[in-house]
């Protein structure tokens, strides 16, 4: 009888321990980080975590991590649908010798980054590396001082990048570079009120890129403000409206293939393309540029749009 009682008691203790363990490992829909937090905490509002990496494992798929107060919350790798929001405070990522945010998620996952300062401290690898997933939304962010790209999208499966109200500046590589190795799928990118300045190329749309941009600034980049650049695998295209493409060290806009065998194209309307160090618009081998008659292409070393195709409203 005593042996049976001992066995039942042991089983009850084990079951109770498992229940506590399961509860401790449960993921919350909303978690919190704080500059004074601790990653051993449950990441609740009253007991926040210290870093995004510490909070993400305690946040459910399709959940949200919010910053309670100013802090440097560290680099993070994202493998699920999630929102990281620093709105209303100084939420930073210092990414020395690292990539600020890596998104490597299944193909049905959507990631949103909002209100973040992502600083490469002059030696970080890149700001955001979008390797896999369905959609990445970057809103109200500043990405700067990386040794490579501010944002790199490089995936064989086709993804969507949306950037809004953000600044990507002073990176040694391209501000934004998009490319896919697929022969048919597209990297679909939308830029709205985005400033790309002080990078190598402001926007580098490579094979498989489909980019639309409106109300953006591509300025003071060392090479091209915009480079549409395809290899043989997949056509690259951009459509730029109501934007400034100015003061770049090379061309304002270049469409071509950088010695590859592919083709690339651009459509431009209502833009200021001024004071660039080479051509305002360069149509190089493999490139096509369609221009409406409402662009200002003046003050460049070479003005006008030689080799462009004129189009008009309704075409």
PAVO-596922 format. One record per atom (N, C-alpha, C): x, y, z. Coordinates in steps of 0.2 Angstrom, whole numbers. Layout:
% PAVO-596922
NODE    east   north      up
NODE       X       Y       Z
...
END
This chain:
% PAVO-596922
NODE    east   north      up
NODE       4      -6       0
NODE       0       0       0
NODE       4       6       0
NODE      10       6       4
NODE      14      12       5
NODE      18      13      -2
NODE      20       8      -5
NODE      23       8     -12
NODE      18      11     -17
NODE      12       9     -17
NODE       7      12     -22
NODE       6      19     -20
NODE       5      21     -14
NODE       4      28     -12
NODE      10      32     -14
NODE      16      30     -14
NODE      22      33     -16
NODE      22      34     -23
NODE      20      29     -27
NODE      20      29     -34
NODE      15      35     -37
NODE       9      35     -34
NODE       4      39     -36
NODE       6      46     -34
NODE       9      47     -28
NODE      12      54     -26
NODE      17      56     -31
NODE      22      52     -33
NODE      27      54     -38
NODE      24      56     -45
NODE      19      52     -47
NODE      16      54     -53
NODE      12      60     -53
NODE       9      62     -47
NODE       5      68     -47
NODE      10      74     -47
NODE      16      73     -44
NODE      21      78     -44
NODE      24      79     -51
NODE      25      74     -54
NODE      27      74     -61
NODE      22      78     -66
NODE      16      76     -65
NODE      11      80     -69
NODE      10      87     -68
NODE      11      89     -61
NODE      11      96     -59
NODE      16     100     -62
NODE      22      96     -62
NODE      28     100     -65
NODE      28     101     -72
NODE      25      96     -76
NODE      24      97     -83
NODE      19     102     -84
NODE      14     103     -81
NODE       9     108     -82
NODE      12     115     -81
NODE      16     116     -75
NODE      20     122     -74
NODE      25     123     -80
NODE      28     118     -82
NODE      33     119     -87
NODE      30     121     -94
NODE      24     118     -95
NODE      20     120    -101
NODE      18     127    -101
NODE      16     129     -95
NODE      13     136     -94
NODE      19     141     -95
NODE      25     139     -93
NODE      31     144     -93
NODE      33     145    -100
NODE      32     139    -104
NODE      34     140    -111
NODE      29     143    -116
NODE      23     144    -114
NODE      18     147    -118
NODE      20     153    -121
NODE      18     154    -127
NODE      20     161    -131
NODE      15     166    -131
NODE      17     172    -129
NODE      12     177    -129
NODE      11     180    -136
NODE       5     183    -137
NODE       3     187    -143
NODE       7     193    -143
NODE       8     197    -138
NODE      11     203    -137
NODE      17     202    -132
NODE      23     204    -133
NODE      28     204    -129
NODE      31     211    -129
NODE      36     212    -123
NODE      38     219    -122
NODE      46     219    -121
NODE      49     224    -123
NODE      57     225    -122
NODE      58     231    -119
NODE      63     232    -115
NODE      65     238    -111
NODE      72     238    -111
NODE      75     245    -111
NODE      82     246    -110
NODE      84     243    -103
NODE      80     242     -98
NODE      81     240     -91
NODE      79     233     -90
NODE      77     229     -96
NODE      73     223     -95
NODE      79     217     -94
NODE      76     211     -94
NODE      80     205     -93
NODE      77     200     -97
NODE      82     196    -101
NODE      79     191    -106
NODE      77     185    -102
NODE      78     184     -95
NODE      76     179     -91
NODE      68     180     -89
NODE      66     186     -90
NODE      59     188     -89
NODE      54     185     -94
NODE      48     185     -92
NODE      43     182     -97
NODE      41     187    -103
NODE      44     193    -103
NODE      43     198    -108
NODE      36     201    -108
NODE      33     201    -102
NODE      27     204    -101
NODE      28     212    -100
NODE      23     216    -100
NODE      23     223     -99
NODE      27     225     -92
NODE      25     221     -87
NODE      28     223     -81
NODE      35     219     -79
NODE      36     214     -84
NODE      43     211     -83
NODE      45     210     -90
NODE      48     215     -93
NODE      50     215    -100
NODE      57     212    -101
NODE      58     210    -107
NODE      64     207    -109
NODE      69     213    -111
NODE      75     211    -112
NODE      81     216    -114
NODE      82     216    -121
NODE      81     211    -125
NODE      83     211    -132
NODE      77     208    -136
NODE      77     210    -143
NODE      72     207    -147
NODE      73     200    -148
NODE      80     198    -148
NODE      81     190    -149
NODE      78     187    -143
NODE      79     190    -137
NODE      76     186    -131
NODE      68     186    -131
NODE      65     191    -134
NODE      58     192    -134
NODE      55     187    -139
NODE      58     186    -145
NODE      55     183    -151
NODE      54     176    -149
NODE      58     172    -145
NODE      56     165    -144
NODE      50     165    -139
NODE      48     170    -136
NODE      42     170    -131
NODE      36     173    -134
NODE      37     175    -141
NODE      31     178    -145
NODE      28     173    -150
NODE      22     173    -150
NODE      18     168    -154
NODE      19     170    -161
NODE      18     166    -166
NODE      17     167    -173
NODE      12     172    -174
NODE      13     177    -178
NODE       8     183    -180
NODE       8     188    -174
NODE      12     187    -169
NODE      12     191    -163
NODE      16     198    -164
NODE      17     201    -159
NODE      20     208    -159
NODE      25     209    -153
NODE      31     212    -155
NODE      36     214    -149
NODE      36     222    -149
NODE      34     225    -144
NODE      34     232    -143
NODE      40     234    -138
NODE      42     240    -140
NODE      47     243    -135
NODE      44     248    -130
NODE      45     247    -124
NODE      42     251    -119
NODE      46     258    -118
NODE      53     258    -119
NODE      57     264    -118
NODE      63     264    -122
NODE      67     269    -122
NODE      73     269    -126
NODE      78     263    -124
NODE      81     261    -130
NODE      86     256    -128
NODE      89     253    -135
NODE      95     250    -134
NODE      98     246    -139
NODE      96     238    -138
NODE      92     236    -143
NODE      89     229    -142
NODE      92     224    -146
NODE      97     225    -149
NODE     101     220    -152
NODE      99     217    -159
NODE     103     214    -162
NODE     101     211    -169
NODE      97     205    -167
NODE      93     203    -173
NODE      88     198    -172
NODE      87     194    -178
NODE      86     187    -178
NODE      84     183    -184
NODE      77     181    -183
NODE      73     182    -188
NODE      66     181    -188
NODE      64     175    -192
NODE      60     170    -189
NODE      58     164    -193
NODE      51     163    -193
NODE      47     168    -191
NODE      40     168    -191
NODE      36     174    -193
NODE      30     174    -193
NODE      26     181    -194
NODE      26     185    -188
NODE      29     191    -188
NODE      29     195    -182
NODE      30     202    -184
NODE      28     207    -179
NODE      29     214    -180
NODE      33     216    -174
NODE      39     220    -176
NODE      43     223    -171
NODE      42     230    -171
NODE      39     233    -166
NODE      37     240    -166
NODE      41     244    -161
NODE      44     250    -163
NODE      48     254    -158
NODE      45     261    -158
NODE      39     262    -161
NODE      35     268    -162
NODE      35     272    -155
NODE      36     278    -155
NODE      35     282    -149
NODE      41     282    -144
NODE      47     278    -146
NODE      53     279    -142
NODE      59     278    -146
NODE      65     278    -143
NODE      71     277    -147
NODE      72     270    -147
NODE      70     266    -151
NODE      71     258    -151
NODE      77     257    -157
NODE      83     255    -154
NODE      88     254    -159
NODE      91     247    -159
NODE      94     246    -165
NODE      98     240    -165
NODE     105     242    -167
NODE     110     241    -163
NODE     117     242    -165
NODE     120     235    -167
NODE     122     235    -174
NODE     124     229    -177
NODE     131     229    -179
NODE     136     230    -174
NODE     143     229    -176
NODE     145     222    -178
NODE     148     222    -184
NODE     151     215    -186
NODE     145     210    -187
NODE     139     213    -188
NODE     133     208    -189
NODE     128     211    -193
NODE     123     207    -195
NODE     117     210    -199
NODE     112     212    -194
NODE     109     217    -195
NODE     104     220    -190
NODE      98     215    -189
NODE      95     214    -195
NODE      89     210    -195
NODE      90     205    -200
NODE      89     198    -199
NODE      89     193    -204
NODE      82     190    -204
NODE      78     190    -210
NODE      72     187    -210
NODE      73     181    -215
NODE      72     175    -211
NODE      72     168    -215
NODE      67     164    -212
NODE      61     165    -215
NODE      55     162    -213
NODE      51     158    -218
NODE      46     154    -217
NODE      43     150    -222
NODE      39     155    -227
NODE      37     152    -232
NODE      35     157    -238
NODE      28     160    -237
NODE      25     158    -231
NODE      18     161    -230
NODE      18     166    -224
NODE      24     168    -222
NODE      25     173    -216
NODE      26     180    -218
NODE      23     184    -214
NODE      24     192    -215
NODE      27     195    -209
NODE      32     199    -211
NODE      36     202    -206
NODE      35     210    -206
NODE      34     213    -201
NODE      34     221    -201
NODE      39     223    -196
NODE      43     228    -198
NODE      48     232    -194
NODE      46     239    -194
NODE      44     242    -188
NODE      42     249    -188
NODE      45     253    -182
NODE      47     259    -184
NODE      50     263    -179
NODE      56     261    -176
NODE      61     259    -180
NODE      67     256    -178
NODE      73     260    -181
NODE      78     261    -177
NODE      85     264    -179
NODE      90     258    -180
NODE      92     257    -186
NODE      96     251    -187
NODE     103     254    -189
NODE     108     253    -184
NODE     115     257    -185
NODE     120     251    -186
NODE     124     252    -192
NODE     129     247    -193
NODE     136     249    -190
NODE     136     255    -187
NODE     142     257    -183
NODE     148     257    -188
NODE     147     257    -194
NODE     153     257    -199
NODE     156     250    -201
NODE     154     245    -197
NODE     157     239    -199
NODE     152     233    -198
NODE     145     235    -198
NODE     140     230    -198
NODE     140     227    -205
NODE     137     221    -206
NODE     137     217    -212
NODE     132     220    -217
NODE     126     220    -215
NODE     120     224    -218
NODE     115     225    -214
NODE     110     230    -216
NODE     105     232    -211
NODE     100     226    -210
NODE      97     225    -216
NODE      92     219    -216
NODE      93     214    -222
NODE      93     208    -220
NODE      94     203    -225
NODE      88     199    -226
NODE      84     200    -231
NODE      78     196    -232
NODE      79     190    -236
NODE      80     184    -233
NODE      82     178    -236
NODE      76     174    -239
NODE      71     174    -234
NODE      65     170    -236
NODE      59     172    -232
NODE      53     171    -235
NODE      47     174    -232
NODE      42     176    -237
NODE      36     178    -236
NODE      31     181    -240
NODE      32     188    -241
NODE      32     192    -236
NODE      32     199    -236
NODE      36     202    -231
NODE      40     207    -232
NODE      43     211    -227
NODE      41     219    -228
NODE      38     221    -223
NODE      36     228    -222
NODE      41     232    -218
NODE      44     237    -221
NODE      48     242    -217
NODE      45     249    -216
NODE      43     251    -211
NODE      40     257    -210
NODE      43     262    -205
NODE      44     268    -206
NODE      46     273    -202
NODE      53     271    -198
NODE      58     268    -202
NODE      64     266    -200
NODE      70     270    -203
NODE      76     270    -199
NODE      82     273    -202
NODE      87     267    -202
NODE      90     266    -208
NODE      95     261    -208
NODE     102     264    -211
NODE     107     263    -207
NODE     113     267    -209
NODE     120     264    -207
NODE     125     266    -210
NODE     132     265    -209
NODE     134     257    -209
NODE     132     254    -214
NODE     133     247    -215
NODE     139     246    -220
NODE     143     240    -219
NODE     148     239    -224
NODE     145     237    -231
NODE     139     234    -231
NODE     136     232    -237
NODE     129     235    -238
NODE     124     231    -240
NODE     118     234    -242
NODE     114     237    -235
NODE     110     242    -236
NODE     105     244    -231
NODE     100     238    -231
NODE      97     236    -236
NODE      92     231    -237
NODE      94     227    -243
NODE      95     220    -242
NODE      96     215    -247
NODE      90     210    -247
NODE      88     209    -253
NODE      83     204    -255
NODE      86     200    -260
NODE      87     193    -258
NODE      90     189    -262
NODE      87     182    -261
NODE      83     180    -265
NODE      79     174    -264
NODE      77     170    -271
NODE      76     164    -271
NODE      74     161    -277
NODE      67     160    -278
NODE      63     162    -273
NODE      56     160    -273
NODE      51     166    -274
NODE      54     172    -275
NODE      49     178    -276
NODE      46     180    -270
NODE      47     186    -268
NODE      45     189    -262
NODE      42     196    -263
NODE      39     199    -258
NODE      37     206    -258
NODE      40     210    -253
NODE      43     216    -255
NODE      46     221    -250
NODE      42     227    -251
NODE      40     230    -245
NODE      37     237    -245
NODE      40     241    -240
NODE      43     247    -242
NODE      46     252    -238
NODE      43     258    -238
NODE      41     261    -232
NODE      37     267    -232
NODE      40     272    -227
NODE      40     278    -228
NODE      42     283    -223
NODE      49     281    -220
NODE      54     280    -224
NODE      60     277    -221
NODE      66     281    -224
NODE      72     281    -221
NODE      78     283    -223
NODE      83     278    -223
NODE      87     277    -229
NODE      92     272    -229
NODE      98     275    -232
NODE     103     277    -228
NODE     109     281    -230
NODE     115     279    -227
NODE     120     282    -231
NODE     127     281    -229
NODE     130     274    -228
NODE     127     269    -232
NODE     130     263    -232
NODE     135     262    -238
NODE     140     258    -236
NODE     145     257    -242
NODE     143     253    -248
NODE     138     249    -247
NODE     135     245    -252
NODE     129     249    -254
NODE     124     245    -258
NODE     118     248    -261
NODE     113     250    -255
NODE     109     255    -256
NODE     104     257    -251
NODE      99     251    -251
NODE      96     249    -257
NODE      92     243    -257
NODE      94     239    -263
NODE      95     233    -263
NODE      97     228    -268
NODE      92     223    -268
NODE      89     222    -274
NODE      84     216    -275
NODE      86     212    -281
NODE      86     205    -279
NODE      88     200    -285
NODE      85     193    -283
NODE      83     190    -288
NODE      81     183    -287
NODE      85     178    -293
NODE      86     172    -291
NODE      89     168    -295
NODE      84     164    -299
NODE      78     165    -298
NODE      72     162    -302
NODE      72     164    -309
NODE      70     160    -314
NODE      70     162    -321
NODE      63     165    -322
NODE      58     165    -317
NODE      51     168    -319
NODE      48     171    -313
NODE      50     170    -307
NODE      46     173    -301
NODE      50     180    -300
NODE      46     185    -297
NODE      48     191    -296
NODE      49     193    -289
NODE      54     198    -288
NODE      54     202    -281
NODE      50     208    -282
NODE      44     208    -279
NODE      40     214    -280
NODE      41     219    -274
NODE      43     225    -276
NODE      45     230    -271
NODE      41     237    -273
NODE      39     240    -267
NODE      35     246    -267
NODE      39     251    -262
NODE      41     257    -265
NODE      44     262    -261
NODE      39     268    -261
NODE      38     270    -255
NODE      34     276    -254
NODE      37     281    -249
NODE      39     287    -251
NODE      42     292    -247
NODE      48     289    -243
NODE      53     286    -247
NODE      59     283    -245
NODE      65     288    -248
NODE      70     289    -243
NODE      76     293    -245
NODE      82     288    -245
NODE      85     287    -251
NODE      91     283    -252
NODE      97     288    -254
NODE     101     289    -249
NODE     106     294    -250
NODE     113     291    -247
NODE     118     293    -250
NODE     125     292    -247
NODE     127     284    -248
NODE     124     281    -252
NODE     125     274    -253
NODE     130     273    -259
NODE     131     266    -261
NODE     134     265    -268
NODE     129     267    -273
NODE     125     262    -275
NODE     119     264    -279
NODE     113     265    -274
NODE     109     270    -275
NODE     103     271    -271
NODE      99     265    -271
NODE      96     263    -277
NODE      92     257    -278
NODE      96     253    -283
NODE      97     247    -282
NODE     100     242    -287
NODE      95     237    -288
NODE      91     237    -294
NODE      86     232    -295
NODE      89     228    -300
NODE      90     222    -298
NODE      94     217    -302
NODE      89     212    -305
NODE      91     206    -307
NODE      87     201    -311
NODE      81     199    -307
NODE      75     199    -310
NODE      69     197    -307
NODE      65     203    -303
NODE      68     209    -303
NODE      65     214    -299
NODE      60     218    -302
NODE      54     219    -299
NODE      49     223    -301
NODE      48     229    -296
NODE      50     235    -297
NODE      50     240    -292
NODE      45     246    -294
NODE      41     248    -290
NODE      38     255    -291
NODE      40     259    -285
NODE      41     266    -287
NODE      43     271    -282
NODE      39     277    -283
NODE      37     280    -278
NODE      34     287    -278
NODE      35     291    -272
NODE      37     297    -274
NODE      38     302    -269
NODE      44     300    -265
NODE      49     298    -268
NODE      56     296    -265
NODE      62     301    -267
NODE      67     300    -264
NODE      73     304    -265
NODE      79     299    -266
NODE      82     299    -272
NODE      88     295    -273
NODE      94     300    -274
NODE      98     302    -269
NODE     102     308    -270
NODE     109     306    -266
NODE     114     309    -269
NODE     121     309    -266
NODE     124     302    -265
NODE     121     298    -269
NODE     125     291    -269
NODE     131     291    -274
NODE     136     287    -272
NODE     142     288    -275
NODE     142     285    -282
NODE     138     281    -284
NODE     137     278    -291
NODE     131     281    -295
NODE     126     277    -295
NODE     120     278    -298
NODE     114     280    -293
NODE     110     284    -294
NODE     104     285    -290
NODE     100     279    -290
NODE      99     276    -297
NODE      95     270    -298
NODE      98     266    -303
NODE      99     260    -302
NODE     103     256    -307
NODE      98     250    -308
NODE      95     249    -314
NODE      91     243    -316
NODE      96     239    -320
NODE      97     233    -318
NODE     102     229    -320
NODE     100     221    -320
NODE     100     218    -326
NODE      97     212    -326
NODE     103     207    -329
NODE     103     201    -327
NODE     106     195    -330
NODE     102     192    -335
NODE     104     186    -338
NODE     100     183    -343
NODE      94     180    -340
NODE      94     178    -333
NODE      88     174    -330
NODE      82     177    -330
NODE      81     184    -329
NODE      75     187    -327
NODE      75     194    -329
NODE      70     197    -332
NODE      70     204    -334
NODE      69     208    -327
NODE      72     214    -327
NODE      72     219    -321
NODE      68     225    -324
NODE      64     228    -319
NODE      60     234    -321
NODE      59     238    -315
NODE      59     245    -317
NODE      57     250    -311
NODE      52     255    -315
NODE      48     258    -310
NODE      44     263    -312
NODE      44     268    -307
NODE      47     274    -309
NODE      48     280    -304
NODE      44     286    -306
NODE      40     288    -301
NODE      36     294    -302
NODE      37     299    -296
NODE      36     305    -298
NODE      36     311    -293
NODE      42     310    -288
NODE      48     309    -290
NODE      53     308    -286
NODE      59     313    -288
NODE      64     314    -283
NODE      70     317    -285
NODE      76     312    -286
NODE      80     313    -291
NODE      85     309    -293
NODE      91     314    -294
NODE      95     315    -289
NODE      99     321    -289
NODE     106     320    -286
NODE     111     324    -289
NODE     117     324    -285
NODE     121     318    -284
NODE     120     313    -288
NODE     123     307    -288
NODE     130     307    -291
NODE     135     303    -289
NODE     141     304    -292
NODE     142     301    -299
NODE     138     296    -301
NODE     138     294    -308
NODE     131     296    -311
NODE     127     291    -313
NODE     121     293    -317
NODE     115     294    -312
NODE     110     298    -314
NODE     104     298    -310
NODE     101     291    -311
NODE      99     289    -317
NODE      96     283    -318
NODE     100     279    -324
NODE     102     273    -322
NODE     105     269    -328
NODE     101     263    -329
NODE      99     261    -335
NODE      96     255    -337
NODE     101     251    -341
NODE     102     245    -339
NODE     107     241    -343
NODE     108     234    -340
NODE     114     231    -341
NODE     115     224    -339
NODE     122     223    -336
NODE     126     228    -335
NODE     132     228    -332
NODE     136     222    -335
NODE     136     221    -342
NODE     140     216    -345
NODE     137     209    -345
NODE     131     208    -342
NODE     127     202    -342
NODE     123     202    -349
NODE     119     196    -350
NODE     116     195    -356
NODE     108     197    -355
NODE     106     200    -350
NODE      99     201    -348
NODE      97     208    -351
NODE      90     209    -350
NODE      87     216    -352
NODE      84     219    -346
NODE      84     225    -346
NODE      81     229    -340
NODE      77     235    -343
NODE      72     238    -339
NODE      69     243    -342
NODE      66     248    -336
NODE      65     254    -338
NODE      63     259    -333
NODE      57     263    -336
NODE      53     266    -332
NODE      48     271    -334
NODE      48     276    -329
NODE      49     283    -332
NODE      50     288    -327
NODE      45     294    -329
NODE      42     297    -324
NODE      37     302    -325
NODE      37     307    -319
NODE      37     314    -321
NODE      36     319    -315
NODE      42     319    -311
NODE      48     317    -313
NODE      54     317    -309
NODE      58     323    -310
NODE      62     325    -305
NODE      67     330    -305
NODE      74     325    -306
NODE      77     326    -311
NODE      84     322    -312
NODE      89     327    -314
NODE      92     330    -308
NODE      96     336    -309
NODE     103     335    -306
NODE     108     338    -308
NODE     115     339    -305
NODE     118     332    -304
NODE     117     327    -308
NODE     121     321    -307
NODE     128     321    -311
NODE     133     317    -308
NODE     140     318    -310
NODE     141     315    -317
NODE     136     312    -320
NODE     137     309    -327
NODE     131     311    -331
NODE     127     305    -333
NODE     121     306    -337
NODE     115     307    -332
NODE     111     311    -334
NODE     104     311    -330
NODE     101     305    -331
NODE     101     302    -337
NODE      98     296    -339
NODE     103     292    -344
NODE     105     286    -342
NODE     109     282    -346
NODE     106     276    -348
NODE     105     275    -355
NODE     102     269    -358
NODE     108     265    -360
NODE     111     260    -357
NODE     116     256    -359
NODE     114     249    -362
NODE     119     245    -363
NODE     117     239    -367
NODE     112     235    -363
NODE     107     233    -366
NODE     102     229    -363
NODE      96     233    -360
NODE      97     239    -360
NODE      92     244    -356
NODE      87     247    -361
NODE      81     248    -358
NODE      76     252    -361
NODE      73     257    -356
NODE      72     263    -358
NODE      69     268    -353
NODE      63     272    -357
NODE      58     271    -354
NODE      52     275    -357
NODE      51     281    -353
NODE      50     287    -356
NODE      50     293    -352
NODE      44     297    -354
NODE      40     300    -350
NODE      35     305    -351
NODE      38     311    -352
NODE      34     316    -354
NODE      37     322    -356
NODE      37     327    -350
NODE      36     325    -344
NODE      35     329    -338
NODE      41     328    -333
NODE      47     326    -336
NODE      52     325    -331
NODE      57     331    -332
NODE      60     333    -327
NODE      65     339    -328
NODE      72     335    -327
NODE      76     335    -333
NODE      82     332    -334
NODE      87     337    -336
NODE      90     341    -331
NODE      94     347    -332
NODE      99     347    -327
NODE     105     351    -329
NODE     110     352    -324
NODE     115     346    -323
NODE     114     341    -327
NODE     118     335    -326
NODE     124     336    -331
NODE     130     332    -330
NODE     135     332    -335
NODE     132     331    -342
NODE     128     326    -343
NODE     125     325    -349
NODE     117     325    -348
NODE     114     330    -351
NODE     107     331    -350
NODE     103     327    -355
NODE      96     328    -355
NODE      91     325    -359
NODE      91     317    -358
NODE      88     314    -362
NODE      87     307    -362
NODE      88     303    -368
NODE      95     303    -370
NODE      96     300    -377
NODE      95     293    -377
NODE      92     290    -382
NODE      91     283    -382
NODE      84     281    -379
NODE      81     286    -376
NODE      74     284    -372
NODE      69     284    -377
NODE      63     281    -375
NODE      57     280    -379
NODE      52     285    -376
NODE      49     290    -380
NODE      44     294    -377
NODE      37     291    -377
NODE      34     292    -371
NODE      27     289    -370
NODE      23     295    -367
NODE      16     294    -368
NODE      12     299    -365
NODE       6     296    -361
NODE       2     301    -358
NODE      -3     298    -354
NODE      -8     294    -359
NODE     -10     288    -356
NODE     -14     284    -359
NODE     -11     278    -363
NODE      -4     279    -363
NODE       0     274    -367
NODE       2     268    -362
END
